[in-house]
Amino acid sequence: MRVVHGPIEIAGQMGILSKGLQDRGITSAAYNNFHTYLGYRDYIHNVDAFEIEYLFPDVLEYFDAFHFHYASTMLPEFRDLPYIKALGKPMVMHHWGNDVRTHAVASRNNPYVYTGDSPPPEQVHQTLTALSSMIDHAIVQDYEVYSYVSPYYKHVHILPIAMDVTARAPSYPSTLETTPLILHAPTNPAFKGTIYVEAAVERLRVEGFPIRYRRIEQMSNAEALALYREADIVVDQILCGSYGMLAVEAMSLGKPVIGFIREDLKPLYPEVPPIVSANPANIYEVLKQLVTSPLLRHQLGEQGRRYVEKYHHLPVVIERLLDIYRAAGAVV
């Protein structure tokens, strides 16, 4: 089987999934036309929209299955979908969150959610209606995203964020560290709740707690990962209600993670993630607990590493992805 991914890279996932498929002996290529300072390059062809459109006739002929990402396809206005469908080639659409998140749905179970960087709800509805008229199978990373797309597609599959966990050794926080380093890496400060995180950090400083704080932004993913290794505490997003790539990366390094996990979502994970849940109302108390508990930081780091090995390790995720391809009609 030959699989093509495109056209928008989110958190390195197109390249990671493509690598995992190649490791299984499956031909896989990823074409990305969304370029950012994060600098994802591994197993990805970084091109522009014009190149993708130029390549499409050859792609259509060569590949057996199409794995689209972030509510986008290879041609403008989804003009490629009728051609693919006419040939009977399997398609899946991988939604990642901000491409489909609407405030009306998100706020039902979350008073803190930020949707300012999502498309208008009318546009989301129009996009999902158009896509689901041609594509039967959608993929989401968790049940937070599931709620936005499930009314549209015939089948919605849960596929955890993927990472080659064994490619990096853990660096657990020292139980002897008395001045812990808190790291926060907001690609979008408004979405991550950075203003509340930094207010809590400043309050701890004013009250005399010995802490160090670093805000990581505008650097490549490789540079950021090198800094995550030095952290004693990593703060992810505290508004959305679920966890993202930063949390997975931090847990893989054996770091304790703070992030907001909605109570109604916890039973829907295969097991409750070892993430210390915090939101704007209690981020100060949660940070204070970890700042003053070096043993707890170490224990949470160990739990997080075990969790990502069990649920996010690339070979584990690829097995689930292959099942999804089979369900969509691919011959694997």
PyMOL commands that set and color helices and strands:
alter all, ss='L'
color gray80, all
select helices_A, chain A and resi 13-23+49-62+76-78+81-86+103-106+121-132+143-149+165-167+189-192+194-206+221-228+245-252+266-268+283-291+294-311+314-327
alter helices_A, ss='H'
color red, helices_A
select strands_A, chain A and resi 2-6+27-32+45-46+65-69+91-94+137-140+155-158+181-184+212-215+233-235+257-259+276-277
alter strands_A, ss='S'
color yellow, strands_A
deselect
rebuild
show_as cartoon
